[in-house]
Amino acid sequence: MPFWAYDPEEEEWIDILAYREPKEELAGRKLVCPHCGVEMVIRHGPIVIQHFAHRMRCPYADWRKPTTPEHHAAVTTLIETLSRDPFWGVATIEPGRPLPAARRIPDVLATFPDGLRVAHECQISPITPYRLDRRTAAYIRARIPVFWWFRAGYLDARPPDLKWTVLAWQRVILELGIVKPPPPDPAGHAYHTMPTEVRLLVRFPDRPEVYRLDGSQGLPSWVHRRAWQWVLWMPVYDMWRGIREWYGAEAVYRHLGPVWRERFTPEDVEGMLVGMWEIGVMAAGPEGRWMPQYLPDFDFRHWSRWLRGQRGEEGLQESPSILSVRYHCEWWTERLEGATTPEELRGVGEQIRLTEHNPEVRERLRPVYRRRMRELKRRGDGPRMGGI
Ligand SMILES: [Zn+2]
């Protein structure tokens, strides 16, 4: 059920649930689907909650989940709250439009003055970790970080892999505390009821406190900086656009635009880089510096399994740079050992010289390369082993 329409003449979003008698109050206005631009009609009856309808199916219907009054209440609360919030207030906060690059229509889209767009999705219906991962990755490919909001308690009630997937990306738990009126007369029609209130809750995996984004008191600044760190993804990643160099968090911070320098600190940038490294987007290099991961055919799933294995049960705290060196050495060693002729080995060696940016890794691979070359040459000189 669509609850939004757009009035192109007044350039105004129309929320049909904000009207008591929409058919009369909106009479004479041009109302189109905000996604495809086709004119919409108002449906409103004794049983059916008021909503807009297409005469034909919206071509973008698959780009978003169908909405309900509950979901709509969450979205409108989020838009109102973010628009007032000091962190988000400088951005234009609107219901989402189709994003062809991600093939999605986000529930809310924030556009910051420097052009960065950030999506918010109110995920009230169930979702699998796989889908959440795929959708988040599609947004990232479209250069849009996305925050997922869940119905309060849903993540804790699910097997933990869903929560891990959420945290791997956004590193904060965002929940919608939906307060509903008492159930209507059980004999009546059980259509969706409007919530009386939607609370926007923020918490972190390592702390017990729950913060209310829509509360009357402002949140401490560290909560903002930690909760919304994920918006730094694009500005941070852009540091390496077109170049492959090692940079520290301080240098990246200095390179950020004023919108981000005002909101974050170099330590937040460092935290963001560690988060990006944990999911395999960044490689950690010498002296606390970073670069986007550059291994050819890098496999994100293999990396996260490997990292979990290294950390073990106790969450062993070796530095990212030590772990990155180890991973890269293992990765290349496997290819050096896999070479079956001197020519093949030379090919791998050449690839290491061209693509491995960490001098320490190259240094450690040299003896492996030499030993493997001796082995292959010996094998080539010796008597040929016959086939079967
Ligand atoms: Zn449409």
Residues whose N, C-alpha, C, O or C-beta is under 5 A from the ligand:
A	BS01	ZN	C33 H35 C36 G37 C58 P59
